[in-house]
Amino acid sequence: MFKSLKIYSGLNIDSGRLLSDLVDFGYKRQESVSEEGDFSRRGGVIDIFPNSFELPVRIELENDSIVSIKSFNPKTAQLLWEHRIVIILRNNKHSSFKTNPLTEEFPLSSFIDIKLGDYVVHNQHGVGRFLGLNKIKIKDKLQDHLVIEYDLQEKLYVPVDSMHLVQKYLSFHIRRPKLHRLGNKEWQRIKARARKGIQKLAWDLLSLQAIRSSAKGFLYPKDSDWQNAFEESFPFEETPDQLKATLEVKEDMESGRLMDRLLCGDVGYGKTEIAMRAAFKTVMGGRQVAYLVPTTILAQQHYQNFSSRLQGYPFNIKLLCRFRSASAQKKTIEELKNGNADIVIGTHRLLSDDVAFRDLGLVIIDEEQRFGVKAKERLKKIKTNINVITLTATPIPRTLYMSLMAARELSVINTPPQNRLPIETVVVEYDEDLIRQAILKEVSRGGQVFFLHNRIEDIKEVEARLKKILPANVRMGIGHGQMHPHELESVMQAFLKGEIDCFISTMIIESGIDIPNANTIIIDQAQMFGLSDMHQLRGRVGRFNRKAYAYFLIPKNFPLDKDSRRRLEAISEYTQLGSGFNIAMEDLEIRGAGNLLGVEQHGFIAAVGFDLYCRLLREAILGFKKAGVFNENNN
C-alpha cells in the first residue's frame, strides 16, 4: 500500500509492468495527461502526471531503457527541465491524507462514511453487513437500494430514501459484532434494554447541566464601537461558519449564563479569531482573560498575534511561559493579581498555585487533549464559575461525545477559508531520493519545509543526513523542547523570517504554528504517531492559498501493526478540507472508548453501535427537556 516507484535515466524497465503498476497505484490511462493521476503512452513515450507534481513528466524509452525524463507543459507540450530521478507515488485522488459508493451519488447523514463490507445498524432490524447498492424494479422503475446482509445470509433491501435509518456500526470493541436475524424480536429487546440504561445517563447529564445553568454568570454588554472596529480590522473575509460561531459565543456572554462552549473547526479554519473577539468583549466588560496553550512556541506566537491585532487599544497583554525570565514571570503574576494585566497567554504555567486573578472572566483552552492529568484537574475547578471556550481541530472522545449529546454547547466551523486548497497527502516508505525531491521542489518555489523527527537524541544525525543529500544552499535549523528558551525562540524567529529553508524539529510544532510560507511537511517514523497528532501536524502547512504537501514516512520493509496501518490509511483517506470530525471519529474507533462512559454504558454501545446509541441518548435528552423536567425555573 505504501510503496513507491523510482525511475531514472538509464534504468531498464518492463514498460508493460510500469503501466500495470500505475493502474495499481490509482492512476488512469488517458489519451493525454491533464491532471494529477493521469498517464498515457504513445510508442516509446510515456507521459505521467505524478501525484504531488505541479507538471507532468515525459519518459522517453529506447529498447526498454529510459533515455530521458523531462517535465513538460501539458497545454503546449513544450519540454522544460530534465529530472535526475522521479518518484511515482500512490494517487489517493483516483485510487479505487477507498471510494465510498454512497457519498459519490447520495447524501449520507452519519459520523463516518460507510464502505463495502462495513457492519451497519438498521434502526428497526439491527446489525448487518453492508454489501453495496443494487437497482431494484419498483412499479416499472429501477430504484437504488442499500443491500444489507443479516444472519443466515438473509438480505434486506433499503430504499435510498430510507437510508437515514442506517448507520455505520461503531462499538470500539475488537471483536466482530453478532449479525441479527431478520423478523425476530431479539433486536427490539436489545434496543429496549439499551434505551432504559441510556435514559438514566441522560438524566445524570441533564442534572449536571441544570446545576451549571442555574449558576449566575456575568452579564456582558452589547458590542461597543471599539468591538466593531476591532472586528473590522480582521485582515481576511470571515467565513459564514466563523460569523455564526462568533454570534453564538456573544449570545452566551450576553445571556448572563455561564458559558462552556466547544469550538470545533479544522486546522487553520479561524478558531483563534473567534477566541480573540470573545477576549476583546471580556476585557471591554472589565474582566480578565486567560488563554491556555499546550506549548511555549504556540504561546509566543499567540502573544505576538494578540499584541499585533490589539495594538492601539489600552489593553495590557502578558506572556507567561518559560520564554520569560523568572523576574518577568513574577511581575506578570503580580499584575494578574492586582488587575493591571487584562489578557495573559501561557502554557500550563498559568495553572500553577501561585497564579491568581483579580477578576477572571474567560478561559480559552487550545487543544485540551495536549494537557496532562494535573492540568485537567485544575481546569475542572476553574470551569465551575468562569466562562470557558475550548478550541479543537480533532475533539478528544469525551469532549466530542458530550458535545454531540447536547450536554455542552457546540459551535462547528466547517467552511474553509477563501482560496484554501486540500493538502496533498502521501504515505510512503522512507526514501532519501524522495526526501531530496520534496525539499528541493518546495525551496525552488521560494517556500519552506518542516522536517519532523520526534527523537531529540539523534536529531543532529538527521540534520547531518539531510545535509549530505541536499545542496549546501539549503539552510537548516533545529528546534526541540530541551533547548534553552532563548535559543529556541531565536531559531523560530529565523524560520518565521525566511532565514531557514528546512526546519528540523520535534512535536513542538504540532499545535498552532502558523508560517504561511512553509507548505511542505515531511514526518519521519509516521507509524509512531496517533491519528489526531498526524492531522494536527499536516495542518502546519497549506494554511493559505498555495498548494501544500504532507509526506508521512515509514521505515522500509517495516511490519506495521493493525492500528498503525489503520491510522496511516485514515490520514491518507481523509484529505479533504474540513475532515477533522471524520479523523476524530476514526481515532475514537481505533483507540476505543476506554472508561469514557463506564462499563454499563460501554456495553450498550457494543449492543446497538455508537451512532444509534448517540441518537437514543439525544432522544432521551430532548424527551426530558420537552417534558419540562429540567427547565430553568425547575432546577
Stockholm file with secondary structure:
# STOCKHOLM 1.0

chainA/1-635         MFKSLKIYSGLNIDSGRLLSDLVDFGYKRQESVSEEGDFSRRGGVIDIFPNSFELPVRIELENDSIVSIKSFNPKTAQLLWEHRIVIILRNNKHSSFKTNPLTEEFPLSSFIDIKLGDYVVHNQHGVGRFLGLNKIKIKDKLQDHLVIEYDLQEKLYVPVDSMHLVQKYLSFHIRRPKLHRLGNKEWQRIKARARKGIQKLAWDLLSLQAIRSSAKGFLYPKDSDWQNAFEESFPFEETPDQLKATLEVKEDMESGRLMDRLLCGDVGYGKTEIAMRAAFKTVMGGRQVAYLVPTTILAQQHYQNFSSRLQGYPFNIKLLCRFRSASAQKKTIEELKNGNADIVIGTHRLLSDDVAFRDLGLVIIDEEQRFGVKAKERLKKIKTNINVITLTATPIPRTLYMSLMAARELSVINTPPQNRLPIETVVVEYDEDLIRQAILKEVSRGGQVFFLHNRIEDIKEVEARLKKILPANVRMGIGHGQMHPHELESVMQAFLKGEIDCFISTMIIESGIDIPNANTIIIDQAQMFGLSDMHQLRGRVGRFNRKAYAYFLIPKNFPLDKDSRRRLEAISEYTQLGSGFNIAMEDLEIRGAGNLLGVEQHGFIAAVGFDLYCRLLREAILGFKKAGVFNENNN
#=GR chainA/1-635 SS CCCEEEEETTCBCCHHHHHHHHHHTTCEECSSCCSTTEEEEETTEEEECCTTCSSCEEEEEETTEEEEEEEECTTTCCEEEECSEEEEECCTTTCCCCCCTTTTTSCCCSSSCCCTTCEEEETTTEEEEEEEEEEEEETTEEEEEEEEECGGGCEEEEEGGGGGGEEECCCSCSSCCCCCCTTSSHHHHHHHHHHHHHHHHHHHHHHHHHHHHHSBCCCCCCCCHHHHHHHHTCSSCCCHHHHHHHHHHHHHHHHTBCCEEEEEECTTSSHHHHHHHHHHHHHHTTCEEEEECSSHHHHHHHHHHHHHHTTTSCCCEEEESTTSCHHHHHHHHHHHHHTCCCEEEESGGGGSTTCCCSSEEEEEEECGGGSCHHHHHHHHHHTTSSEEEEEESSCCHHHHHHHHTTSSEEEEECSCCTTCCCCEEEEEECCHHHHHHHHHHHHHTTCEEEEECCCGGGHHHHHHHHHHHSCTTSCEEEECTTSCHHHHHHHHHHHHTTCCSEEEECGGGTTTCCCTTEEEEEETTGGGSCHHHHHHHHTTSCCSSSCCEEEEEECTTCCCCHHHHHHHHHHHHCCSTTCHHHHHHHHHHHHCCTTSSHHHHHHHHHHHCHHHHHHHHHHHHHHHHHTTTTCTTCC
#=GC SS_cons         CCCEEEEETTCBCCHHHHHHHHHHTTCEECSSCCSTTEEEEETTEEEECCTTCSSCEEEEEETTEEEEEEEECTTTCCEEEECSEEEEECCTTTCCCCCCTTTTTSCCCSSSCCCTTCEEEETTTEEEEEEEEEEEEETTEEEEEEEEECGGGCEEEEEGGGGGGEEECCCSCSSCCCCCCTTSSHHHHHHHHHHHHHHHHHHHHHHHHHHHHHSBCCCCCCCCHHHHHHHHTCSSCCCHHHHHHHHHHHHHHHHTBCCEEEEEECTTSSHHHHHHHHHHHHHHTTCEEEEECSSHHHHHHHHHHHHHHTTTSCCCEEEESTTSCHHHHHHHHHHHHHTCCCEEEESGGGGSTTCCCSSEEEEEEECGGGSCHHHHHHHHHHTTSSEEEEEESSCCHHHHHHHHTTSSEEEEECSCCTTCCCCEEEEEECCHHHHHHHHHHHHHTTCEEEEECCCGGGHHHHHHHHHHHSCTTSCEEEECTTSCHHHHHHHHHHHHTTCCSEEEECGGGTTTCCCTTEEEEEETTGGGSCHHHHHHHHTTSCCSSSCCEEEEEECTTCCCCHHHHHHHHHHHHCCSTTCHHHHHHHHHHHHCCTTSSHHHHHHHHHHHCHHHHHHHHHHHHHHHHHTTTTCTTCC
//
